[in-house]
Amino acid sequence: MDHLYISKVMRIGTSQAIVIPVAVRHALSIDRGDYMIFAVYSNDTLTARKLTPGELQSMKPLSVIT
């Protein structure tokens, strides 16, 4: 890993959220309104990736949070 960032979990309404640092947002080319896909591996590793419009249309997600 080239860079490590620490972000605190916050409460927003009845949910919890993690603020994505600007450098990470730029590295992933994500912006407001984009859809992300998340996966958890080995109970302690989270991956996140921006979905392309084509991927979003071809998926039938169990739940989409807007």
PDB file with one MODEL, atoms N, CA, C and O in Angstrom:
MODEL        1
ATOM      1  N   MET A   1       0.838  -1.185   0.000  1.00  0.00           N
ATOM      2  CA  MET A   1       0.000   0.000   0.000  1.00  0.00           C
ATOM      3  C   MET A   1       0.876   1.238   0.000  1.00  0.00           C
ATOM      4  O   MET A   1       1.845   1.334   0.752  1.00  0.00           O
ATOM      5  N   ASP A   2       0.525   2.164  -0.840  1.00  0.00           N
ATOM      6  CA  ASP A   2       1.286   3.403  -0.907  1.00  0.00           C
ATOM      7  C   ASP A   2       0.892   4.388   0.184  1.00  0.00           C
ATOM      8  O   ASP A   2       1.747   5.058   0.764  1.00  0.00           O
ATOM      9  N   HIS A   3      -0.406   4.474   0.461  1.00  0.00           N
ATOM     10  CA  HIS A   3      -0.890   5.454   1.435  1.00  0.00           C
ATOM     11  C   HIS A   3      -1.935   4.806   2.328  1.00  0.00           C
ATOM     12  O   HIS A   3      -2.738   3.994   1.868  1.00  0.00           O
ATOM     13  N   LEU A   4      -1.921   5.158   3.575  1.00  0.00           N
ATOM     14  CA  LEU A   4      -2.931   4.701   4.518  1.00  0.00           C
ATOM     15  C   LEU A   4      -3.703   5.904   5.024  1.00  0.00           C
ATOM     16  O   LEU A   4      -3.124   6.959   5.285  1.00  0.00           O
ATOM     17  N   TYR A   5      -5.011   5.745   5.162  1.00  0.00           N
ATOM     18  CA  TYR A   5      -5.863   6.814   5.660  1.00  0.00           C
ATOM     19  C   TYR A   5      -6.692   6.255   6.806  1.00  0.00           C
ATOM     20  O   TYR A   5      -7.102   5.095   6.775  1.00  0.00           O
ATOM     21  N   ILE A   6      -6.934   7.067   7.801  1.00  0.00           N
ATOM     22  CA  ILE A   6      -7.770   6.684   8.931  1.00  0.00           C
ATOM     23  C   ILE A   6      -9.030   7.531   8.882  1.00  0.00           C
ATOM     24  O   ILE A   6      -8.970   8.747   8.701  1.00  0.00           O
ATOM     25  N   SER A   7     -10.168   6.877   9.044  1.00  0.00           N
ATOM     26  CA  SER A   7     -11.444   7.577   9.035  1.00  0.00           C
ATOM     27  C   SER A   7     -12.295   7.030  10.175  1.00  0.00           C
ATOM     28  O   SER A   7     -12.342   5.820  10.396  1.00  0.00           O
ATOM     29  N   LYS A   8     -12.959   7.911  10.888  1.00  0.00           N
ATOM     30  CA  LYS A   8     -13.777   7.528  12.029  1.00  0.00           C
ATOM     31  C   LYS A   8     -15.197   7.201  11.571  1.00  0.00           C
ATOM     32  O   LYS A   8     -15.752   7.889  10.714  1.00  0.00           O
ATOM     33  N   VAL A   9     -15.780   6.151  12.144  1.00  0.00           N
ATOM     34  CA  VAL A   9     -17.165   5.797  11.859  1.00  0.00           C
ATOM     35  C   VAL A   9     -18.062   6.804  12.571  1.00  0.00           C
ATOM     36  O   VAL A   9     -17.879   7.086  13.755  1.00  0.00           O
ATOM     37  N   MET A  10     -19.042   7.347  11.831  1.00  0.00           N
ATOM     38  CA  MET A  10     -19.956   8.350  12.378  1.00  0.00           C
ATOM     39  C   MET A  10     -21.392   7.854  12.259  1.00  0.00           C
ATOM     40  O   MET A  10     -21.701   6.990  11.439  1.00  0.00           O
ATOM     41  N   ARG A  11     -22.242   8.405  13.075  1.00  0.00           N
ATOM     42  CA  ARG A  11     -23.663   8.094  12.991  1.00  0.00           C
ATOM     43  C   ARG A  11     -24.341   9.164  12.136  1.00  0.00           C
ATOM     44  O   ARG A  11     -24.177  10.362  12.370  1.00  0.00           O
ATOM     45  N   ILE A  12     -25.101   8.712  11.149  1.00  0.00           N
ATOM     46  CA  ILE A  12     -25.901   9.618  10.320  1.00  0.00           C
ATOM     47  C   ILE A  12     -27.316   9.062  10.321  1.00  0.00           C
ATOM     48  O   ILE A  12     -27.594   8.049   9.678  1.00  0.00           O
ATOM     49  N   GLY A  13     -28.202   9.724  11.040  1.00  0.00           N
ATOM     50  CA  GLY A  13     -29.560   9.206  11.202  1.00  0.00           C
ATOM     51  C   GLY A  13     -29.506   7.893  11.958  1.00  0.00           C
ATOM     52  O   GLY A  13     -28.939   7.820  13.048  1.00  0.00           O
ATOM     53  N   THR A  14     -30.102   6.845  11.376  1.00  0.00           N
ATOM     54  CA  THR A  14     -30.073   5.523  11.991  1.00  0.00           C
ATOM     55  C   THR A  14     -28.983   4.642  11.395  1.00  0.00           C
ATOM     56  O   THR A  14     -28.891   3.457  11.716  1.00  0.00           O
ATOM     57  N   SER A  15     -28.163   5.218  10.530  1.00  0.00           N
ATOM     58  CA  SER A  15     -27.086   4.472   9.882  1.00  0.00           C
ATOM     59  C   SER A  15     -25.733   4.886  10.438  1.00  0.00           C
ATOM     60  O   SER A  15     -25.624   5.830  11.220  1.00  0.00           O
ATOM     61  N   GLN A  16     -24.715   4.167  10.020  1.00  0.00           N
ATOM     62  CA  GLN A  16     -23.345   4.540  10.337  1.00  0.00           C
ATOM     63  C   GLN A  16     -22.614   4.760   9.030  1.00  0.00           C
ATOM     64  O   GLN A  16     -22.908   4.099   8.035  1.00  0.00           O
ATOM     65  N   ALA A  17     -21.663   5.682   9.020  1.00  0.00           N
ATOM     66  CA  ALA A  17     -20.969   6.043   7.786  1.00  0.00           C
ATOM     67  C   ALA A  17     -19.493   6.254   8.041  1.00  0.00           C
ATOM     68  O   ALA A  17     -19.074   6.553   9.160  1.00  0.00           O
ATOM     69  N   ILE A  18     -18.723   6.095   7.003  1.00  0.00           N
ATOM     70  CA  ILE A  18     -17.296   6.383   7.030  1.00  0.00           C
ATOM     71  C   ILE A  18     -17.042   7.466   5.991  1.00  0.00           C
ATOM     72  O   ILE A  18     -17.465   7.337   4.843  1.00  0.00           O
ATOM     73  N   VAL A  19     -16.367   8.512   6.381  1.00  0.00           N
ATOM     74  CA  VAL A  19     -16.018   9.580   5.442  1.00  0.00           C
ATOM     75  C   VAL A  19     -14.854   9.097   4.584  1.00  0.00           C
ATOM     76  O   VAL A  19     -13.845   8.614   5.097  1.00  0.00           O
ATOM     77  N   ILE A  20     -15.011   9.235   3.274  1.00  0.00           N
ATOM     78  CA  ILE A  20     -13.944   8.841   2.350  1.00  0.00           C
ATOM     79  C   ILE A  20     -13.032  10.048   2.144  1.00  0.00           C
ATOM     80  O   ILE A  20     -13.494  11.099   1.701  1.00  0.00           O
ATOM     81  N   PRO A  21     -11.748   9.913   2.458  1.00  0.00           N
ATOM     82  CA  PRO A  21     -10.828  11.040   2.267  1.00  0.00           C
ATOM     83  C   PRO A  21     -10.782  11.486   0.803  1.00  0.00           C
ATOM     84  O   PRO A  21     -10.957  10.679  -0.109  1.00  0.00           O
ATOM     85  N   VAL A  22     -10.547  12.766   0.599  1.00  0.00           N
ATOM     86  CA  VAL A  22     -10.530  13.340  -0.750  1.00  0.00           C
ATOM     87  C   VAL A  22      -9.541  12.613  -1.662  1.00  0.00           C
ATOM     88  O   VAL A  22      -9.848  12.368  -2.829  1.00  0.00           O
ATOM     89  N   ALA A  23      -8.373  12.270  -1.152  1.00  0.00           N
ATOM     90  CA  ALA A  23      -7.376  11.578  -1.973  1.00  0.00           C
ATOM     91  C   ALA A  23      -7.897  10.232  -2.464  1.00  0.00           C
ATOM     92  O   ALA A  23      -7.624   9.833  -3.596  1.00  0.00           O
ATOM     93  N   VAL A  24      -8.646   9.533  -1.616  1.00  0.00           N
ATOM     94  CA  VAL A  24      -9.225   8.246  -2.021  1.00  0.00           C
ATOM     95  C   VAL A  24     -10.319   8.476  -3.050  1.00  0.00           C
ATOM     96  O   VAL A  24     -10.409   7.748  -4.038  1.00  0.00           O
ATOM     97  N   ARG A  25     -11.151   9.483  -2.823  1.00  0.00           N
ATOM     98  CA  ARG A  25     -12.224   9.817  -3.772  1.00  0.00           C
ATOM     99  C   ARG A  25     -11.649  10.117  -5.141  1.00  0.00           C
ATOM    100  O   ARG A  25     -12.185   9.660  -6.151  1.00  0.00           O
ATOM    101  N   HIS A  26     -10.570  10.876  -5.191  1.00  0.00           N
ATOM    102  CA  HIS A  26      -9.933  11.200  -6.463  1.00  0.00           C
ATOM    103  C   HIS A  26      -9.314   9.953  -7.095  1.00  0.00           C
ATOM    104  O   HIS A  26      -9.422   9.755  -8.305  1.00  0.00           O
ATOM    105  N   ALA A  27      -8.673   9.119  -6.291  1.00  0.00           N
ATOM    106  CA  ALA A  27      -8.039   7.909  -6.817  1.00  0.00           C
ATOM    107  C   ALA A  27      -9.062   6.959  -7.433  1.00  0.00           C
ATOM    108  O   ALA A  27      -8.766   6.281  -8.417  1.00  0.00           O
ATOM    109  N   LEU A  28     -10.267   6.906  -6.855  1.00  0.00           N
ATOM    110  CA  LEU A  28     -11.321   6.028  -7.367  1.00  0.00           C
ATOM    111  C   LEU A  28     -12.230   6.726  -8.378  1.00  0.00           C
ATOM    112  O   LEU A  28     -13.129   6.101  -8.942  1.00  0.00           O
ATOM    113  N   SER A  29     -12.001   8.006  -8.605  1.00  0.00           N
ATOM    114  CA  SER A  29     -12.827   8.809  -9.526  1.00  0.00           C
ATOM    115  C   SER A  29     -14.309   8.711  -9.181  1.00  0.00           C
ATOM    116  O   SER A  29     -15.148   8.497 -10.055  1.00  0.00           O
ATOM    117  N   ILE A  30     -14.618   8.869  -7.900  1.00  0.00           N
ATOM    118  CA  ILE A  30     -16.018   8.808  -7.496  1.00  0.00           C
ATOM    119  C   ILE A  30     -16.528  10.196  -7.145  1.00  0.00           C
ATOM    120  O   ILE A  30     -15.778  11.070  -6.710  1.00  0.00           O
ATOM    121  N   ASP A  31     -17.824  10.368  -7.346  1.00  0.00           N
ATOM    122  CA  ASP A  31     -18.466  11.643  -7.067  1.00  0.00           C
ATOM    123  C   ASP A  31     -19.864  11.368  -6.532  1.00  0.00           C
ATOM    124  O   ASP A  31     -20.336  10.231  -6.561  1.00  0.00           O
ATOM    125  N   ARG A  32     -20.513  12.397  -6.050  1.00  0.00           N
ATOM    126  CA  ARG A  32     -21.871  12.278  -5.527  1.00  0.00           C
ATOM    127  C   ARG A  32     -22.781  11.663  -6.590  1.00  0.00           C
ATOM    128  O   ARG A  32     -22.754  12.067  -7.752  1.00  0.00           O
ATOM    129  N   GLY A  33     -23.579  10.693  -6.182  1.00  0.00           N
ATOM    130  CA  GLY A  33     -24.521  10.045  -7.091  1.00  0.00           C
ATOM    131  C   GLY A  33     -23.990   8.770  -7.732  1.00  0.00           C
ATOM    132  O   GLY A  33     -24.758   8.001  -8.311  1.00  0.00           O
ATOM    133  N   ASP A  34     -22.678   8.539  -7.632  1.00  0.00           N
ATOM    134  CA  ASP A  34     -22.110   7.300  -8.175  1.00  0.00           C
ATOM    135  C   ASP A  34     -22.529   6.124  -7.300  1.00  0.00           C
ATOM    136  O   ASP A  34     -22.790   6.286  -6.108  1.00  0.00           O
ATOM    137  N   TYR A  35     -22.591   4.943  -7.901  1.00  0.00           N
ATOM    138  CA  TYR A  35     -22.886   3.723  -7.164  1.00  0.00           C
ATOM    139  C   TYR A  35     -21.600   2.966  -6.928  1.00  0.00           C
ATOM    140  O   TYR A  35     -20.734   2.881  -7.799  1.00  0.00           O
ATOM    141  N   MET A  36     -21.491   2.415  -5.726  1.00  0.00           N
ATOM    142  CA  MET A  36     -20.307   1.656  -5.329  1.00  0.00           C
ATOM    143  C   MET A  36     -20.732   0.236  -4.980  1.00  0.00           C
ATOM    144  O   MET A  36     -21.866  -0.006  -4.568  1.00  0.00           O
ATOM    145  N   ILE A  37     -19.804  -0.695  -5.150  1.00  0.00           N
ATOM    146  CA  ILE A  37     -20.031  -2.064  -4.717  1.00  0.00           C
ATOM    147  C   ILE A  37     -18.992  -2.380  -3.646  1.00  0.00           C
ATOM    148  O   ILE A  37     -17.817  -2.039  -3.786  1.00  0.00           O
ATOM    149  N   PHE A  38     -19.435  -3.030  -2.585  1.00  0.00           N
ATOM    150  CA  PHE A  38     -18.567  -3.337  -1.458  1.00  0.00           C
ATOM    151  C   PHE A  38     -18.557  -4.839  -1.225  1.00  0.00           C
ATOM    152  O   PHE A  38     -19.555  -5.522  -1.460  1.00  0.00           O
ATOM    153  N   ALA A  39     -17.422  -5.347  -0.763  1.00  0.00           N
ATOM    154  CA  ALA A  39     -17.308  -6.753  -0.390  1.00  0.00           C
ATOM    155  C   ALA A  39     -16.444  -6.849   0.858  1.00  0.00           C
ATOM    156  O   ALA A  39     -15.498  -6.081   1.031  1.00  0.00           O
ATOM    157  N   VAL A  40     -16.775  -7.795   1.723  1.00  0.00           N
ATOM    158  CA  VAL A  40     -16.000  -8.033   2.941  1.00  0.00           C
ATOM    159  C   VAL A  40     -15.383  -9.423   2.831  1.00  0.00           C
ATOM    160  O   VAL A  40     -16.067 -10.403   2.537  1.00  0.00           O
ATOM    161  N   TYR A  41     -14.079  -9.486   3.074  1.00  0.00           N
ATOM    162  CA  TYR A  41     -13.347 -10.744   3.019  1.00  0.00           C
ATOM    163  C   TYR A  41     -12.672 -10.999   4.355  1.00  0.00           C
ATOM    164  O   TYR A  41     -12.180 -10.071   4.997  1.00  0.00           O
ATOM    165  N   SER A  42     -12.649 -12.247   4.770  1.00  0.00           N
ATOM    166  CA  SER A  42     -11.958 -12.679   5.990  1.00  0.00           C
ATOM    167  C   SER A  42     -12.359 -11.863   7.221  1.00  0.00           C
ATOM    168  O   SER A  42     -11.564 -11.697   8.145  1.00  0.00           O
ATOM    169  N   ASN A  43     -13.574 -11.364   7.229  1.00  0.00           N
ATOM    170  CA  ASN A  43     -14.132 -10.625   8.375  1.00  0.00           C
ATOM    171  C   ASN A  43     -13.418  -9.327   8.723  1.00  0.00           C
ATOM    172  O   ASN A  43     -13.821  -8.653   9.671  1.00  0.00           O
ATOM    173  N   ASP A  44     -12.361  -8.946   7.984  1.00  0.00           N
ATOM    174  CA  ASP A  44     -11.705  -7.690   8.347  1.00  0.00           C
ATOM    175  C   ASP A  44     -11.164  -6.916   7.152  1.00  0.00           C
ATOM    176  O   ASP A  44     -10.453  -5.927   7.332  1.00  0.00           O
ATOM    177  N   THR A  45     -11.485  -7.344   5.945  1.00  0.00           N
ATOM    178  CA  THR A  45     -11.001  -6.647   4.753  1.00  0.00           C
ATOM    179  C   THR A  45     -12.187  -6.188   3.917  1.00  0.00           C
ATOM    180  O   THR A  45     -13.024  -6.993   3.508  1.00  0.00           O
ATOM    181  N   LEU A  46     -12.247  -4.895   3.672  1.00  0.00           N
ATOM    182  CA  LEU A  46     -13.318  -4.301   2.875  1.00  0.00           C
ATOM    183  C   LEU A  46     -12.752  -3.844   1.547  1.00  0.00           C
ATOM    184  O   LEU A  46     -11.713  -3.185   1.509  1.00  0.00           O
ATOM    185  N   THR A  47     -13.421  -4.185   0.462  1.00  0.00           N
ATOM    186  CA  THR A  47     -13.048  -3.646  -0.840  1.00  0.00           C
ATOM    187  C   THR A  47     -14.206  -2.801  -1.350  1.00  0.00           C
ATOM    188  O   THR A  47     -15.371  -3.089  -1.077  1.00  0.00           O
ATOM    189  N   ALA A  48     -13.872  -1.766  -2.085  1.00  0.00           N
ATOM    190  CA  ALA A  48     -14.882  -0.874  -2.649  1.00  0.00           C
ATOM    191  C   ALA A  48     -14.488  -0.547  -4.076  1.00  0.00           C
ATOM    192  O   ALA A  48     -13.321  -0.290  -4.371  1.00  0.00           O
ATOM    193  N   ARG A  49     -15.486  -0.562  -4.963  1.00  0.00           N
ATOM    194  CA  ARG A  49     -15.224  -0.245  -6.362  1.00  0.00           C
ATOM    195  C   ARG A  49     -16.420   0.490  -6.931  1.00  0.00           C
ATOM    196  O   ARG A  49     -17.564   0.180  -6.600  1.00  0.00           O
ATOM    197  N   LYS A  50     -16.154   1.463  -7.784  1.00  0.00           N
ATOM    198  CA  LYS A  50     -17.209   2.217  -8.450  1.00  0.00           C
ATOM    199  C   LYS A  50     -17.803   1.355  -9.549  1.00  0.00           C
ATOM    200  O   LYS A  50     -17.074   0.735 -10.324  1.00  0.00           O
ATOM    201  N   LEU A  51     -19.141   1.316  -9.617  1.00  0.00           N
ATOM    202  CA  LEU A  51     -19.814   0.583 -10.676  1.00  0.00           C
ATOM    203  C   LEU A  51     -19.947   1.452 -11.914  1.00  0.00           C
ATOM    204  O   LEU A  51     -20.256   2.640 -11.818  1.00  0.00           O
ATOM    205  N   THR A  52     -19.713   0.861 -13.073  1.00  0.00           N
ATOM    206  CA  THR A  52     -19.959   1.575 -14.322  1.00  0.00           C
ATOM    207  C   THR A  52     -21.458   1.520 -14.602  1.00  0.00           C
ATOM    208  O   THR A  52     -22.145   0.653 -14.063  1.00  0.00           O
ATOM    209  N   PRO A  53     -21.982   2.423 -15.431  1.00  0.00           N
ATOM    210  CA  PRO A  53     -23.418   2.370 -15.750  1.00  0.00           C
ATOM    211  C   PRO A  53     -23.836   1.017 -16.333  1.00  0.00           C
ATOM    212  O   PRO A  53     -24.920   0.523 -16.023  1.00  0.00           O
ATOM    213  N   GLY A  54     -23.001   0.419 -17.163  1.00  0.00           N
ATOM    214  CA  GLY A  54     -23.321  -0.883 -17.738  1.00  0.00           C
ATOM    215  C   GLY A  54     -23.399  -1.977 -16.686  1.00  0.00           C
ATOM    216  O   GLY A  54     -24.284  -2.830 -16.734  1.00  0.00           O
ATOM    217  N   GLU A  55     -22.471  -1.950 -15.735  1.00  0.00           N
ATOM    218  CA  GLU A  55     -22.493  -2.933 -14.649  1.00  0.00           C
ATOM    219  C   GLU A  55     -23.740  -2.768 -13.801  1.00  0.00           C
ATOM    220  O   GLU A  55     -24.363  -3.751 -13.399  1.00  0.00           O
ATOM    221  N   LEU A  56     -24.099  -1.531 -13.535  1.00  0.00           N
ATOM    222  CA  LEU A  56     -25.269  -1.256 -12.706  1.00  0.00           C
ATOM    223  C   LEU A  56     -26.530  -1.782 -13.377  1.00  0.00           C
ATOM    224  O   LEU A  56     -27.381  -2.375 -12.713  1.00  0.00           O
ATOM    225  N   GLN A  57     -26.662  -1.575 -14.678  1.00  0.00           N
ATOM    226  CA  GLN A  57     -27.846  -2.039 -15.407  1.00  0.00           C
ATOM    227  C   GLN A  57     -27.914  -3.560 -15.471  1.00  0.00           C
ATOM    228  O   GLN A  57     -29.005  -4.130 -15.438  1.00  0.00           O
ATOM    229  N   SER A  58     -26.762  -4.227 -15.562  1.00  0.00           N
ATOM    230  CA  SER A  58     -26.764  -5.683 -15.711  1.00  0.00           C
ATOM    231  C   SER A  58     -26.925  -6.419 -14.388  1.00  0.00           C
ATOM    232  O   SER A  58     -27.180  -7.623 -14.380  1.00  0.00           O
ATOM    233  N   MET A  59     -26.780  -5.717 -13.274  1.00  0.00           N
ATOM    234  CA  MET A  59     -26.886  -6.359 -11.961  1.00  0.00           C
ATOM    235  C   MET A  59     -28.320  -6.354 -11.470  1.00  0.00           C
ATOM    236  O   MET A  59     -29.101  -5.460 -11.795  1.00  0.00           O
ATOM    237  N   LYS A  60     -28.648  -7.350 -10.694  1.00  0.00           N
ATOM    238  CA  LYS A  60     -29.917  -7.400  -9.987  1.00  0.00           C
ATOM    239  C   LYS A  60     -29.562  -7.471  -8.511  1.00  0.00           C
ATOM    240  O   LYS A  60     -29.614  -8.544  -7.908  1.00  0.00           O
ATOM    241  N   PRO A  61     -29.201  -6.328  -7.922  1.00  0.00           N
ATOM    242  CA  PRO A  61     -28.728  -6.346  -6.531  1.00  0.00           C
ATOM    243  C   PRO A  61     -29.828  -6.751  -5.547  1.00  0.00           C
ATOM    244  O   PRO A  61     -31.017  -6.528  -5.777  1.00  0.00           O
ATOM    245  N   LEU A  62     -29.382  -7.354  -4.443  1.00  0.00           N
ATOM    246  CA  LEU A  62     -30.313  -7.690  -3.371  1.00  0.00           C
ATOM    247  C   LEU A  62     -30.847  -6.418  -2.728  1.00  0.00           C
ATOM    248  O   LEU A  62     -32.014  -6.349  -2.345  1.00  0.00           O
ATOM    249  N   SER A  63     -29.985  -5.413  -2.613  1.00  0.00           N
ATOM    250  CA  SER A  63     -30.457  -4.131  -2.098  1.00  0.00           C
ATOM    251  C   SER A  63     -29.569  -3.022  -2.641  1.00  0.00           C
ATOM    252  O   SER A  63     -28.346  -3.151  -2.683  1.00  0.00           O
ATOM    253  N   VAL A  64     -30.186  -1.963  -3.042  1.00  0.00           N
ATOM    254  CA  VAL A  64     -29.456  -0.774  -3.494  1.00  0.00           C
ATOM    255  C   VAL A  64     -29.827   0.340  -2.545  1.00  0.00           C
ATOM    256  O   VAL A  64     -31.003   0.662  -2.374  1.00  0.00           O
ATOM    257  N   ILE A  65     -28.813   0.927  -1.927  1.00  0.00           N
ATOM    258  CA  ILE A  65     -29.035   2.028  -0.995  1.00  0.00           C
ATOM    259  C   ILE A  65     -28.822   3.323  -1.758  1.00  0.00           C
ATOM    260  O   ILE A  65     -27.748   3.555  -2.312  1.00  0.00           O
ATOM    261  N   THR A  66     -29.843   4.164  -1.787  1.00  0.00           N
ATOM    262  CA  THR A  66     -29.727   5.434  -2.515  1.00  0.00           C
ATOM    263  C   THR A  66     -29.630   6.591  -1.565  1.00  0.00           C
ATOM    264  O   THR A  66     -29.526   7.739  -1.999  1.00  0.00           O
TER     265      THR A  66
ENDMDL
END
